[in-house]
Amino acid sequence: MTPPQPVRANIATHDGSAGAAAAVAPGTRYGFIVSSFGILVPERVQSEVVLQPALFPMPLAPAWLLGLMNARGNVAPVFDLTQLLTGTPHPRPTAVLLLDQGPWMVGLVVDKLPHVIDVRDSALESNPIPDSMQPYFIFRGETAGQAWWEFDHRACFAKLAAQDPY
């Protein structure tokens, strides 16, 4: 029996290039929720949602590295950003947001699917991002009481990959 195929939806490339699934107005961004953190899809980065992804665990990998997935013939690592930010593992992932292309492609388990938001400038009253993760998150504003952060996934996962787990 053939396993069920994941459902895919391209949400945008955010650069106005031909082939983008949806045009995003200037000042408007896509955002997604991980735990209680609002995270913005990086500008000019291709992204895609995969529902019900097939994940292949890696032996001896840290708990926040859930495994690998097949992304149109490319292998992409899938990370539990909830665990990196809160220390608590995400329950069974039902949706993965693929960010970027080529060697920078990563999957992030998301709580809610990305949606278009209009981030308003505001002051940050307290920073809930753990100290070890603060270099990779920049506060960008809020909408309806939800703080939104720009996440430098390339720098974060390059740093994590360079760490020796043994």
C-alpha positions in Angstrom: 0.0 0.0 0.0 1.3 3.5 -0.9 1.6 5.8 2.1 -0.5 9.0 1.9 1.2 11.9 0.2 1.7 15.2 2.1 -0.5 18.1 1.2 1.6 21.1 0.0 0.8 24.8 -0.4 3.2 27.4 -1.6 2.5 30.6 0.4 4.8 33.1 -1.2 8.3 34.1 -2.2 7.9 37.6 -0.7 9.9 39.3 -3.4 7.3 39.9 -6.0 9.0 37.6 -8.5 7.1 35.7 -11.1 5.8 32.4 -9.8 4.9 33.7 -6.4 1.7 32.1 -5.2 0.3 35.3 -3.8 1.3 38.9 -4.0 2.1 40.6 -0.7 1.6 44.3 -0.4 4.6 46.4 0.9 4.6 46.5 4.7 2.6 43.3 4.8 4.2 40.0 5.8 3.3 36.4 6.4 3.5 35.2 10.0 3.0 31.9 11.8 2.7 30.9 15.4 5.1 28.6 17.3 4.0 28.0 20.9 3.0 31.6 21.8 5.6 33.2 19.6 4.6 35.1 16.5 7.3 34.6 13.8 7.5 36.4 10.5 8.4 34.5 7.3 11.7 36.1 6.3 11.5 38.5 3.4 12.7 37.2 0.0 12.6 33.6 1.3 10.5 31.0 -0.4 8.2 29.1 1.9 5.8 26.2 1.6 3.5 24.5 4.0 3.4 20.7 4.2 0.5 19.1 6.0 0.8 15.6 7.6 4.5 15.4 6.7 6.3 12.0 6.8 9.3 12.5 9.1 12.3 10.2 9.3 14.0 10.4 12.7 17.7 10.5 13.0 19.4 8.3 15.6 21.2 10.2 18.4 19.9 13.6 17.2 19.0 16.3 19.7 15.3 16.2 20.7 14.7 19.5 18.8 15.7 17.9 15.5 12.6 15.9 14.7 14.1 14.2 11.7 14.3 14.6 7.9 11.6 14.9 5.3 11.5 14.7 1.5 10.8 18.1 0.0 10.3 17.5 -3.7 13.3 15.2 -3.9 15.4 17.3 -1.5 16.2 16.3 2.0 15.2 18.9 4.6 15.8 18.8 8.4 12.7 19.5 10.5 13.1 21.4 13.7 10.9 21.7 16.8 11.2 25.5 17.4 8.8 25.1 20.3 11.4 23.0 22.1 14.2 25.4 21.3 12.2 28.4 22.6 10.4 26.8 25.6 12.2 23.6 26.4 8.9 21.7 26.0 8.5 19.4 23.0 5.8 20.1 20.4 3.0 17.6 20.3 2.7 15.5 17.2 3.5 17.8 14.2 0.6 18.1 11.8 2.1 21.0 9.7 5.6 21.9 8.7 6.6 25.2 7.2 9.5 24.8 4.8 11.7 27.9 4.6 14.3 28.7 1.9 15.9 26.6 -0.8 18.9 24.4 -1.4 21.3 23.9 1.5 19.4 26.5 3.6 16.0 24.7 3.4 14.7 23.8 6.8 11.3 22.7 8.1 9.7 24.2 11.2 6.8 22.6 13.0 4.0 25.3 13.2 1.0 25.5 15.5 -1.1 27.7 13.0 -0.7 28.0 9.3 1.0 31.2 8.0 -1.3 34.1 7.3 -1.0 37.6 6.0 -0.4 40.2 8.8 0.2 43.9 8.9 2.8 44.4 11.7 2.5 47.7 13.6 5.6 49.4 15.2 5.4 49.2 18.9 7.7 49.1 22.0 8.6 45.7 23.5 7.7 45.6 27.2 9.5 42.3 28.0 11.5 39.9 25.9 10.2 36.3 26.2 12.9 34.9 23.9 15.5 32.8 25.8 18.9 34.3 26.1 20.5 31.5 24.0 18.1 32.3 21.1 18.1 36.1 21.3 20.8 36.6 18.7 18.5 35.0 16.1 15.3 37.0 16.8 14.6 40.7 16.2 11.4 42.2 17.4 9.4 43.9 14.6 6.2 45.0 16.2 2.8 43.7 17.1 -0.7 43.2 15.8 -3.8 42.7 18.1 -1.5 42.1 21.1 0.6 39.4 19.3 4.3 40.3 19.2 6.0 39.4 15.9 9.7 38.4 15.6 12.0 38.2 12.6 13.8 34.9 12.8 17.3 34.5 11.2 16.9 30.8 10.5 20.2 30.6 8.5 22.3 31.9 11.4 20.5 29.9 14.0 20.7 26.5 12.4 24.3 27.1 11.2 25.2 27.7 14.8 23.3 24.7 16.0 24.9 22.5 13.3 28.4 23.6 14.4 27.8 22.5 18.0 29.3 19.2 19.0 26.6 17.2 20.8 29.1 14.8 22.2 
